[in-house]
Amino acid sequence: MIRYIYDSRITNNVLSKEPAHMVRVILPQHLRTLARVNGEGTLEVKGPVTGDSVPDALEARYPVLPGTIRNHVTKQRRPFIRFFACEQDRSHELPDTPLPESVVAGAEPLLIVGAMEGR
Amino acid sequence: MSAVRLLVGTRKGAFILISDGKRNNWTVDGPHFGGWELYHLKASPADPDRLYASQTSSWFGQVIQRSDDGGKTWNPPGTKPEELMGADGTSKGESNMFLYDSSPETGQSLTTHQWYDGTQRPWEFKRVWHLEPSMTDPDTVYAGVEDAALFKSTDGGKTWVELAGLRSAKGQLWQPGAGGMCLHTILLNTGQPDRMFVAISAAGTFRSDDAGQTWRPTNKGLRSKYELPDPDAEVGHCVHSIAIHPERPQVLFMQKHWGVLRSDDAGESWQEISGDLPSDFGFPIAVHAHEPDRVYVVPIKSDSEHYPPEGKLRVYRSRSGGNDWEALTKGLPQENCYVNVLRDAMNVDELDPCGIYFGTTGGQVYGSADGGDSWTPIVRDLPAVLSVEVQTLS
């Protein structure tokens, strides 16, 4: 896989007492095009790094993405979206389940992918 | 100098085809939004550079895109390119949010429709099938969606509000056809500012006389002998498309699941005009820009064989408002042709002579610059064509 690094524009909120983690995220190609980013990015995630908090941060940073990964209202993952981390499918874990420590530490990326298609 | 711009939505992106008024030489621009399904694109009659597009995906959901320069550049409405980065962390991404009205005042009872097994099922948004910009205001646009409902934006597509009165018109009896339960046709050029028509599969046609606040079914005369237990039911009919001529707005034409019909009283009643067509199944229907009695359909063999009868791609034209039809074949494949033409994939320009255009599921877009007498392929190898809209530019 070719990975691109794009510029992070997140600024730390010095008033927040929640620990912040720099999480690496790879979006599927169609969402990279939509958000106009190239490849892998780094997101600041405050508090626990989970299957909910990463999309929360992603959607806050890229306003065009709400609704494309999760339902606008229920925040449920869209049916054909998968969350992969450390060669494991994390899609079916509870949204508040912490992601692996290597993702939290930025050693491994969270991959948000579209389910396989043949059309 | 006049020009024609075709806005073509396909299974894998949008294409913009442009010609001068002679309509001989075309440029092809695209794909825009490559890989996404573009169900429909349409220009504002009030501002020809204002285009709206429905970009959708079973994977990534619905996005509305807008161009303010005739399709050269696109953005989600209300969002400038630099705002896509959202440096302030505030979401501006409302352009893809279609929330059904669940307010106690107008929406609370509108919670379910009929499902395939006869049970009731909650409404669930899937995609925008059709965008219909206002005749007078570039920032006002209507969206017909699946599950069937009508939404309106008055801020250029940034935010959407459901016109929930439509689902009050016996919405609990509507049901999806095989293609989903979609609102696919919106007619605003009715001669009366507050009159609108919509068509839904599989529910029928509906009319509003108060700018979309209240609606009633307008399906008297439709018969669905093999699709509904009551062939004359007030709602439940699978209407594929309806068309109108702005100079004679009391007359409507309809291509139904089976049957081509006409109404002479603004939808109050319908009469069969299939006449001598080789098949009365089909999807699109269009009316000549200058001759309100010239109607065009593309017969398809059957509801399970979505290709032309005998493998011959033929547009049929009536010069008398129906019943008597002539096959238009010059320039169209007359053997081994097994494509379909979908409901939003045929339209006309406003030049004289009138141009007719249609796209196929085989990726061809055909055009006629002489009212249908002869046809040429404008482009042959696009992805399956979902919609063709026409802009006549001066």
Interface residues (C-beta under 8 A of the other chain):
Chain A: R9 P28 Q29 H30 L31 L34 A35 R36 E59 A60 R61 Y62 P63 V64 L65 P66 G67 T68 I69 H72 V73 R78 F80 I81 G114 A115 E117 R119
Chain B: R11 G35 W36 S57 S58 W59 F60 G61 Q62 V63 P76 T79 P81 E83 L84 M85 G86 A87 G89 T90 S91 K92 G93 N96 M97 L99
